Amino acid sequence: MPRPTPSQTVGPFYGYALPFPGGGEVAPAGHPEALTVHGYVYDGGGAPVPDALVETWQAAPDGSLAGRPGSLRRDPVTGGFLGRNGVDFTGFARVATDADGHWAVRTLEPPSGRPYLAVCVFARGLSHHLFTRAYLGAPASSDTLLSALPEERRTTLMARQESERVHRFDIRLQGEKETVFLDFTTSDTSDTSGRRHEPDR
């Protein structure tokens, strides 16, 4: 009887297939209220991860969760990706980190009822992608995710405002000040260690 093969880690191959033109340009071109969310992805030793992939998703400023298609338009002549049309707000971003582990998206401020970006991280050494949140504003006191966390762990989910329309959110995969990551496979929120939690949806 054949023995099962070991599981394989994810990547690093994102830069060759998954990013698309304008992947970080979520806000319509020239929108006066656009803001930038950026940061770095760090490994357990504190070194930047230069070949990670970061995806973000958010509610529209009016609170809509429907989003719009249009991120992955194709060129009808070549079949290649055209990127965004520069007009529609789809709520979705996909960007690769650069050689310094840096990533950035240009988007619109999420609504007060959901003042965060949902974030998904793919990186070498991970057998599964990781989910987290980047809060851009003061969350409601009824936010079930943050209320389940010790105060010192909540800070790993809070983006830091650097200037009027620029927020920084660093993602630490392991080690000291590891980012809180979410588990969508269980409804148990009784564990307050900050390692894995089920968010409200």
QUIGIPE-V218424 format. One record per pair of residues at least 24 apart in sequence whose C-alpha atoms are under 8 Angstrom apart, sorted by sequence separation. I is the first residue (numbers start at 0). J is the second residue. If there is no record, write none. Layout:
[[I J] [I J]]
//
This chain:
[[66 90] [114 138] [132 156] [133 157] [134 158] [135 159] [152 176] [155 179] [66 91] [111 136] [113 138] [131 156] [133 158] [135 160] [109 135] [112 138] [152 178] [153 179] [108 135] [111 138] [112 139] [152 179] [59 88] [59 90] [135 166] [58 90] [57 90] [56 90] [57 91] [55 90] [56 91] [133 168] [14 50] [55 91] [56 92] [13 50] [54 91] [55 92] [12 50] [13 51] [54 92] [55 93] [11 50] [13 52] [53 92] [54 93] [11 51] [53 93] [54 94] [52 93] [53 94] [147 188] [152 193] [52 94] [53 95] [147 189] [149 191] [52 95] [53 96] [147 190] [148 191] [149 192] [51 95] [52 96] [147 191] [148 192] [149 193] [50 95] [51 96] [148 193] [50 96] [49 96] [50 97] [60 107] [62 109] [131 178] [22 70] [48 96] [49 97] [50 98] [59 107] [60 108] [62 110] [131 179] [49 98] [51 100] [53 102] [59 108] [60 109] [61 110] [131 180] [48 98] [49 99] [50 100] [59 109] [60 110] [62 112] [130 180] [131 181] [48 99] [49 100] [58 109] [59 110] [62 113] [129 180] [130 181] [19 71] [47 99] [48 100] [49 101] [57 109] [58 110] [129 181] [130 182] [144 196] [47 100] [144 197] [47 101] [144 198] [58 113] [143 198] [144 199] [40 96] [143 199] [28 85] [39 96] [142 199] [27 85] [28 86] [57 115] [24 83] [26 85] [27 86] [41 100] [57 116] [20 80] [22 82] [27 87] [39 99] [40 100] [56 116] [57 117] [19 80] [20 81] [21 82] [22 83] [26 87] [27 88] [39 100] [40 101] [55 116] [56 117] [19 81] [20 82] [21 83] [26 88] [39 101] [40 102] [55 117] [56 118] [19 82] [20 83] [25 88] [38 101] [39 102] [55 118] [25 89] [37 101] [38 102] [54 118] [55 119] [25 90] [37 102] [38 103] [53 118] [54 119] [25 91] [37 103] [53 119] [54 120] [25 92] [36 103] [37 104] [53 120] [24 92] [35 103] [36 104] [52 120] [53 121] [23 92] [35 104] [36 105] [51 120] [52 121] [22 92] [23 93] [35 105] [36 106] [51 121] [52 122] [22 93] [23 94] [34 105] [35 106] [51 122] [22 94] [33 105] [34 106] [50 122] [51 123] [33 106] [34 107] [50 123] [19 93] [33 107] [34 108] [48 122] [18 93] [19 94] [32 107] [33 108] [18 94] [32 108] [18 95] [25 104] [26 105] [23 103] [24 104] [25 105] [26 106] [14 95] [23 104] [24 105] [25 106] [26 107] [13 95] [22 104] [23 105] [24 106] [25 107] [23 106] [10 121] [11 122] [9 121] [10 122] [11 123] [9 122] [10 123] [9 123] [10 124] [8 123] [9 124] [8 124] [9 125] [8 125] [9 126] [8 126] [9 127] [7 126] [8 127] [9 128] [6 126] [45 171] [37 165] [41 169] [43 171] [35 164] [36 165] [37 166] [38 167] [39 168] [40 169] [41 170] [42 171] [43 172] [44 173] [45 174] [34 164] [35 165] [36 166] [37 167] [38 168] [39 169] [40 170] [41 171] [42 172] [43 173] [44 174] [33 164] [34 165] [35 166] [36 167] [37 168] [38 169] [39 170] [40 171] [41 172] [42 173] [43 174] [34 166] [36 168] [37 169] [38 170] [40 172] [42 174] [43 175]]
//
